[in-house]
Amino acid sequence: MTIRIAVIGAGIMGADHARIVAHDLPRATLQVVCDTDADRAKSVAQEYAAVDCTTNPEDTIFRDDVDAVIIASPDTTHAPLSLACISARKRALCEKPLSHTSDDCLAVMRAEQDAGAKFIQIGFMRRYDRSYIDMRNTLASGGLGRPLMMHNFHRNVSTPATSFTGAMAITSSAPHEFDMIRHVLGAECTSIAAFQPRRSDDVVAPVVMVLETSDGQLVTVEINNNAVYGYDVRAELVGEAGSLSINTVAHSRIDRALSQFTQYDADWRGRFADAYRLQNRDFVRFVETGEFPVVASTAWDGYCAALIAETGVRALATGTKQAIDMIARPQFYV
Ligand SMILES: NC(=O)c1ccc[n+]([C@@H]2O[C@H](COP(=O)([O-])OP(=O)(O)OC[C@H]3O[C@@H](n4cnc5c(N)ncnc54)[C@H](O)[C@@H]3O)[C@@H](O)[C@H]2O)c1
């Protein structure tokens, strides 16, 4: 018995998911690659020997020869396609963010609750990354004492377009940090403030956020989408008895000309390769058993990240600290 997976969206991330399904998930088959751009669908389907390729995502979800779906199309399609998957009673691994609006996420949560089961796993793959697992475990073992602060750095080489804005950094890039803050600290975010320094050109400047949690911790998040030098994700958790830092991952070191170099990945696919693979294996287990993976993010986590982002955009626009008004967590997601 193999799980027949459709990958929707065959861009950078969708092609990577197609590769993982084809090469790294022994109990799954790459059944369909779907992209509204027929050439992309065809080229990724051919590269990873998919059974079929299509251009209509809704039809793909309802196909009888598709057991489960990976949604890797643009952000605005995630909530509507997740709702279609719930209607079709197909489990979906939906790339982050679930939506840019918390209302969309609430609609997905309502649909799951009406259907009586969880269908949507959100692609916050850092929950499967060894560094963040170390951070969580060390905190749980008491090794750091009571957590006081968490500092997060998310740096990309460059933005895809000059139209990229600070608000987009908060809604598209920062949700990974928002999810890790909640996952590591086991607390909810209660307020957010956001600021930008001034750059000398028309490229988007970094966004720096300060958040407060329900347990009285302070958290900083730097999103720098034009860091130039490499893809660099780091964090430090500071407790009353010690601190744990996530290192830059270096697979090799060059010593030359009285200097020492390590290399950065150009983007997330290398840095988080293991996390994506482990996440997708957990997704296959979810489809096989119907048991939602213990570690993975639910639609509720997608809602929390979207609400924090939405509030962060308001904080950036107004230059003032904003309260994050979360609904009570439904029993269904406890
Ligand atoms: N988890 C992560 O670390 C991570 C990293 C990068 C991107 N992402 C997310 O993955 C998603 C895709 O990002 P990307 O960088 O691959 O983008 P991309 O622009 O490279 O690819 C998107 C693809 O989706 C196709 N598409 C557009 N609308 C569609 C629709 N309605 N149905 C089917 N296909 C459609 C486009 O033609 C394109 O090929 C985004 O939501 C992004 O936020 C997640």
The ligand as a Gaussian input file, in Angstrom:
#p B3LYP/6-31G(d) Opt

LIG

0 1
 N        8.668000      26.032000       4.530000
 C        9.554000      26.844000       4.010000
 O       10.646000      26.985000       4.520000
 C        9.231000      27.591000       2.750000
 C       10.270000      28.121000       1.980000
 C        9.928000      28.785000       0.798000
 C        8.611000      28.936000       0.417000
 N        7.628000      28.433000       1.214000
 C        6.212000      28.592000       0.836000
 O        5.958000      27.749000      -0.281000
 C        5.015000      28.360000      -1.154000
 C        5.603000      28.405000      -2.562000
 O        6.779000      29.180000      -2.548000
 P        7.815000      29.107000      -3.757000
 O        9.021000      29.830000      -3.314000
 O        7.943000      27.705000      -4.240000
 O        7.041000      29.987000      -4.866000
 P        7.205000      29.914000      -6.450000
 O        6.690000      31.221000      -6.950000
 O        8.579000      29.484000      -6.810000
 O        6.198000      28.748000      -6.879000
 C        4.803000      28.839000      -6.807000
 C        4.222000      27.998000      -7.942000
 O        2.812000      27.886000      -7.749000
 C        2.186000      28.030000      -9.032000
 N        0.811000      28.457000      -8.804000
 C        0.310000      29.710000      -8.639000
 N       -1.001000      29.649000      -8.342000
 C       -1.337000      28.337000      -8.328000
 C       -2.541000      27.642000      -8.068000
 N       -3.680000      28.276000      -7.758000
 N       -2.536000      26.289000      -8.143000
 C       -1.406000      25.620000      -8.464000
 N       -0.223000      26.227000      -8.703000
 C       -0.196000      27.570000      -8.624000
 C        3.054000      29.006000      -9.787000
 O        2.881000      28.877000     -11.189000
 C        4.451000      28.580000      -9.327000
 O        5.009000      27.601000     -10.164000
 C        4.753000      29.766000      -0.586000
 O        3.531000      29.755000       0.099000
 C        5.899000      30.003000       0.379000
 O        5.540000      30.813000       1.469000
 C        7.916000      27.759000       2.347000

